[in-house]
Amino acid sequence: MINEFEDKGKIFTNIVSKSQVPVQIQTCTNLIRGMIHIGLDERFKDELNKSEMFIAITDASVFNLKGKLVHRCKFLALNLNHVVWIYQDEAKDKTGDDL
């Protein structure tokens, strides 16, 4: 880890602190449940409004339109053009059941 110090004593590191937010995301063909990571000083909406084309989702579970689990992965990059809706979710396990 590289640390840099400002004259006033502020420490800069390469580590970016973020919080995990559980989400549900609907695309035209799938429902995705997982975690997005938001900067500590950012809002959920700020993450979505960035100029990047993709949003990173970790611990993703992908369900078909009938609700059947079709895929799980540790990391999924989702093109934001495919998002129909997204919301911050309650705690769910990887199968989509309430904890």
Phi, psi and omega in degrees: 000133181258127177247140173236145182244133175276159180305327182276000176099001179288137182258132176247134178230169177276356182272130178251121180277130179222158175250147178274134179236120177288136182224159166239133183231126177260128169252182179295331186240350185214157168251131181242129174243136180180201182240135166250160185243124185240137177303148185299332181259014183248158174265163177306315180297325180300320180297321181286332184270004176295160184282001181284146183281335184243151173243137180275131177236127178253159181049050186276138170240128183249127181244145175281181184292343177270359178090008180276132177294123181246342181196146171230144177205156179286330182218135177222129174258115185253128176291122183296341177293343181265359182278125174272310174208160180212141173213156177288129189258161168287171179295127178229152171273181188290344178271354180097359179279149177297145176271000000 
